[in-house]
Amino acid sequence: MRGLGGTIAALLTGAGAKAGVTTPFLTSAGDRAARLYLRIGYRKAGEMLHISLR
């Protein structure tokens, strides 16, 4: 059985596919979220750098 976060992410991914989304992508807030996304079928495609001037 999958946790609530995984269930919600999988349902939203499926809904996107039914709506015609062909290349979904996610950005994770950390390692825990990244592992969740990997479990539901996403794969790591690269890294992103965020810069803020605050």
N, C-alpha and C positions, 0 to 999 in steps of 0.2 A: 504494500500500500504506500502511496506517495503522500507527502505532506501537503498542507494547504497551499503553500507557495508554489510547489511543483504542479499541483492540480490546476491552480489558477493560470499559471504561465502556459501550461499545455492547452487549456481550454481557449485562451486568448490566441495562441498560435494557430489552433485549428480554425477558430472564427476568422482570423486573418486570411488563411488559405481559402476558406469558402468565399470570402469577399474578393478574392483575386490577387492577394499579396503573394508575389512570387519570390521575393528575396527579403525575408524578415531579418532583422538584426537587433541585438540587444547590447547594451553596455551595462556591465555589472558594477555594483558599488563596492565590491571586494571579492575575496576568494570564496566566501561562503555562497554568495549569489552565483558566482561563476560555476561552481560545482553543481548547483541546482540546474542551471541552464544546460550543462553538459549531460546531466542525467535525463533530461527530456528530449535530447536529440540535437541540440545546437553544438557547434564546434568553434574553437577559437580560430579566428581568421587574422588577427593582428593585435596591435596595441595602439592606444590612443593617448596623446599627451594633452592634458588640460592645463592651461595657464590662466591665471587671474591676476589683475593688477590692483586688487583691493588693498 
